[in-house]
Amino acid sequence: MKSLAPLCNLLLTIAVSVWTVLIWDPASLAAMLAVQIALLAYAGQLRKLLKGLFGLLMVAAFFSVIQLPFDVAVPIAVASGLKMMVMTVAVLLMLGTTRLPSLTAALVSQVKIPYEYAFMFTSALRFMPDFIAESHAVREAQICRGYVQSRNPLKRIVAYAALVEPMVLRAITRSETMAMSLELRGFGGVRRTFTQQIAFAGRDYLVLALIVVITAAVIRYR
């Protein structure tokens, strides 16, 4: 995916999210997840995201289990957890193989989105890997303070809730710092130009054609 145009990667991620919403077969969703993990390994991002993927697996498993007492069928509960993982991994794969400044340039030059909106969109995407890194930092800080992880999987899942408050506070602080920095630099009101020329190549058109074909098949046979 690193060889694809940034906008093509974004459209592919959106298409995967649409397929995930439409598909309820656990086997198909598991196959999509396996392909995504293989692509992460091929892109050299799997080792970096391994702990984050394990945490996501725990959250998805918890999300599936809590549905069972409400008379939700097991395949539906499993599919719900897989949907969460597939959609999240799709975004992580895009972030690992796409330069966000190039994506901003593509949104402005190819889609004609105003720079301010394109910048806000890519800035929101930029926060996701930061959240993963900060979750690791918070967990390490808790371990340094004497926190011991339980071997019970259910207790470990509940323990992840302790990460929410410090991560939210750090996110608020980061957003306030970014807003102040943008204001001091006079963000907005200036026409932006880009040195990088963003355009589709032949492989990008091939991927777009495959997206259309697969989407039509999913809609037809779901």
Secondary structure, DSSP 8 states (H G I E B T S, - for coil): -TTS-HHHHHHHHHHHHHHHHH---HHHHHHHHHHHHHHHHHTT-HHHHHHHHHHHHHHHHHHHHTTGGGT--HHHHHHHHHHHHHHHHHHHHHHHHS-HHHHHHHHHHTS---HHHHHHHHHHHHHHHHHHHHHHHHHHHHHHTT----S-HHHHHHHGGGGHHHHHHHHHHHHHHHHHHHHHTT-SSS----SS-----HHHHHHHHHHHHHHHHHHHH-
